Amino acid sequence: MNKKFNTVKNQLWTIFWGIVPKRYGVQWRNFEILARNYGQYNSVRKNSSIDEAGNPVPWYTYPAIEYIKQFDYSDKTVFEWGSGNSTLFWAGRSKDVTSVEHNREWFEKISKNKPANSKLILAEDKEYTNAISNQGKKFDVIVIDGYMGYGRENCARLAPGFLKENSLIILDNSDWNAESCRMLREAGFNQVDFCGFSPINAYTLCTSLFFKDFKFKRLSDAISPIGGIKP
């Protein structure tokens, strides 16, 4: 049945591409890549940051997610301000992940599916920002995300002191946090911006990566963009 369905679908697509002006076909294909290949339609439909197969992904921009996925985190430790599907994403790739959350209802929801190699902390006000200071270690990846009401500038001020050498800081919504970006650059970090669409949202935004001497191992030498074609 599936084989017959796919045959009919391919035939219909062939007809479609034959009669529709090229400019419309190109635009439709771009929409299809975003909606289906990246999984944005699935994320909007379920109001959850997931990919096309329903797997959890961080609520970062798609270019940032694609870049981050290229590296091996199996021996890396992660700290993130803000929890959610990003916690599940990092737990599936890293040695362990520590996440701090300010919202009790959301904390309880995420706790129900918390992987064994993850630690979830409920904290508010100053305790939220200072949670990283209480872990007794430094991290390979630090993510500045989550609730902006406590000021991401405070997180950006603390993060460099708890980051291992040759590692990575991720700042989400960096287009809304110019001061945080400035602070990290003045601390000696290079800033690389990944702007574009993201799960769920109907607008573009920016996720920025900050590093001094980033040396994580790549999973592969090949570059395979989502929706790309082979030469």
C-alpha positions in Angstrom: 0.0 0.0 0.0 2.8 2.4 0.9 4.7 1.6 -2.2 1.6 2.3 -4.4 0.9 5.5 -2.5 4.4 6.7 -3.0 4.3 5.9 -6.7 1.1 7.9 -7.1 2.5 10.8 -5.0 5.6 10.9 -7.1 3.5 11.0 -10.3 1.4 13.8 -9.0 4.6 15.8 -8.0 5.9 15.2 -11.6 2.7 16.6 -13.0 2.8 19.5 -10.5 6.3 20.5 -11.4 5.4 20.3 -15.1 2.5 22.7 -15.1 3.3 25.1 -12.3 5.6 28.1 -13.2 9.1 27.5 -11.9 9.1 30.4 -9.5 6.0 29.0 -7.7 7.5 25.5 -7.6 10.8 26.8 -6.1 8.9 28.8 -3.5 6.7 25.7 -2.6 9.8 23.5 -2.3 11.3 26.0 0.1 8.2 26.0 2.2 8.1 22.2 2.1 11.7 22.0 3.4 10.9 24.3 6.4 7.5 22.7 7.1 8.3 19.0 6.6 12.1 18.4 6.5 12.9 20.7 9.4 9.6 19.7 11.1 8.3 23.2 11.8 4.7 22.2 10.8 4.9 19.3 13.3 6.1 21.6 16.0 3.3 24.1 15.3 0.7 21.4 15.2 1.7 20.0 18.5 2.9 23.3 20.1 6.2 21.6 21.0 9.8 22.0 20.0 10.2 18.8 18.0 11.6 17.7 14.7 9.8 16.0 11.8 10.0 12.6 13.6 8.7 14.0 16.9 12.1 14.0 18.6 12.8 16.8 21.0 15.0 19.7 19.8 16.0 22.9 21.6 13.9 26.0 20.8 16.9 27.5 19.0 17.0 28.6 15.4 17.2 25.8 12.8 20.6 26.9 11.6 22.0 26.8 15.1 20.5 23.3 15.8 22.0 22.0 12.5 25.4 23.3 13.5 25.2 22.0 17.1 24.3 18.5 15.9 27.6 18.2 14.1 29.6 17.6 17.2 30.3 14.8 19.7 29.2 15.6 23.2 29.4 12.1 24.6 32.0 13.1 27.2 30.7 16.7 27.7 28.8 18.2 30.6 26.1 20.8 29.9 24.5 23.5 32.0 21.4 25.4 30.9 19.3 28.2 32.3 15.9 27.1 31.2 14.6 23.6 30.8 12.4 21.8 28.3 12.9 19.8 25.1 16.4 21.2 25.1 17.0 19.2 28.3 16.0 16.0 26.6 18.0 16.9 23.5 21.2 17.5 25.5 20.6 14.5 27.7 20.5 12.3 24.6 23.9 13.6 23.4 26.0 14.5 26.4 27.5 12.9 29.5 25.1 14.8 31.7 23.0 18.0 31.7 22.0 20.3 34.6 19.0 22.6 34.0 17.6 25.3 36.2 13.9 26.1 35.9 11.9 29.0 37.5 8.3 27.8 36.7 7.1 25.1 39.1 4.4 23.8 36.8 6.9 23.4 33.9 9.4 22.0 36.3 7.0 19.2 37.4 6.1 18.5 33.8 9.7 18.1 32.6 10.6 16.1 35.8 8.2 13.4 34.7 10.3 12.6 31.6 13.7 13.5 33.1 16.5 11.2 31.8 18.8 9.5 34.3 21.8 11.7 33.2 20.0 14.9 33.8 19.6 17.1 36.9 16.7 19.6 37.1 16.7 22.4 39.6 13.7 24.5 40.6 14.9 28.1 41.5 13.5 31.6 41.5 14.9 35.1 41.6 18.6 35.2 42.5 18.7 31.5 43.1 17.9 31.0 39.5 20.8 32.9 38.2 23.2 31.7 40.9 22.3 28.0 40.5 25.4 27.4 38.4 27.6 28.6 41.3 26.3 25.7 43.5 27.2 22.8 41.2 30.9 22.6 42.2 32.2 22.2 38.7 32.8 23.7 35.3 30.9 22.8 32.1 31.7 22.2 28.5 28.5 23.8 27.2 26.6 26.5 28.9 23.2 27.6 27.5 21.7 31.0 28.4 18.0 30.6 27.7 14.9 30.3 29.8 13.1 33.1 31.7 14.3 36.5 30.7 12.6 38.2 33.6 15.7 37.6 35.8 18.0 39.2 33.3 20.2 37.2 30.9 22.9 39.7 31.5 23.4 38.3 34.9 23.7 34.8 33.4 26.2 36.1 30.8 28.2 37.7 33.5 28.6 34.4 35.5 28.9 31.9 32.6 32.5 32.5 31.6 33.7 31.7 35.1 32.1 28.2 34.9 33.1 27.3 31.4 35.9 24.8 30.7 38.6 25.9 28.2 38.0 25.4 24.5 34.2 25.1 25.1 31.0 26.8 24.2 28.4 29.2 25.4 25.0 29.3 23.6 22.8 32.4 23.9 19.3 32.1 22.6 17.3 35.1 21.5 20.5 37.0 21.1 18.8 39.6 18.9 16.9 40.6 22.0 19.9 40.5 24.3 22.5 43.0 22.9 24.0 43.7 26.3 24.6 40.0 27.0 26.3 39.7 23.6 28.5 42.7 24.4 29.5 41.3 27.8 30.6 38.0 26.3 32.5 39.6 23.5 34.3 41.9 26.0 35.1 38.7 28.0 37.1 37.6 25.0 34.6 35.4 23.2 34.0 35.3 19.5 30.4 35.6 18.5 28.8 33.6 15.7 25.1 34.4 14.9 22.7 31.8 13.5 19.6 33.7 12.5 16.5 32.2 10.9 13.3 30.3 11.6 12.8 28.1 14.6 10.3 25.5 15.9 6.8 26.8 16.6 7.4 30.5 16.0 6.0 32.6 13.0 9.0 34.9 12.9 12.8 34.7 12.6 15.2 35.2 15.5 18.8 34.6 16.4 20.8 32.0 18.4 24.4 32.9 19.0 27.4 30.8 19.8 30.3 32.2 21.8 33.8 30.6 22.1 37.5 31.4 22.4 39.0 28.2 21.0 36.3 25.7 20.2 37.8 22.2 19.8 34.9 19.7 20.0 35.2 16.6 17.8 33.0 16.5 14.7 30.8 13.4 14.2 31.6 13.4 10.5 33.6 15.3 7.9 30.6 15.4 5.6 28.2 18.3 5.5 24.6 17.3 4.8 22.2 20.2 5.0 18.5 19.5 5.6 16.7 19.8 2.3 20.0 19.9 0.4 20.9 18.1 -2.8 23.9 16.1 -3.8 26.1 17.4 -6.6 
